[in-house]
Amino acid sequence: MSNPRYVAGRAFEYRTRVKLLSRGAVYVMRAASSKGAADLIALWPKLPVADIVTADWFIQETLVASRVWLVQCKRDGKLPKLERIVLKQLAEKTGATPVLAKTGPNGRGVKFVLLNEQEC
């Protein structure tokens, strides 16, 4: 029998994948069993700058230069410092954007937080 926390975490990763695809990601790959620095890798099409600026689901005000997101899914929104550092280092080495996915208000939906340099 599966661990209930694992099942809930996996379900959140699948919901996050669906949300990314519905918001325009071209491809999203899931790393099974959380064996890597990122739970999901999302590939985005090249967007005109106007589309990025007006998109209401971007949390940060700065433009995202990368078309690749490395996404760490945490239902409670708490990303341990070591995991944050590893994710950001991998993103820096690959030119990707490190992102935290967490549940939205009242435990519903998915909210994306782009991890910038000041947050480490």
Secondary structure, 3 states (H helix, E strand, C coil): CCCHHHHHHHHHHHHHHHHHHHCCCCEEEECHHHCCCCCEEEECCCCCHHHHHHCCCCCCCCCCCCCEEEEEECCCCCCCHHHHHHHHHHHHHHCCEEEEEEECHHHCCEEEEECCHHHC
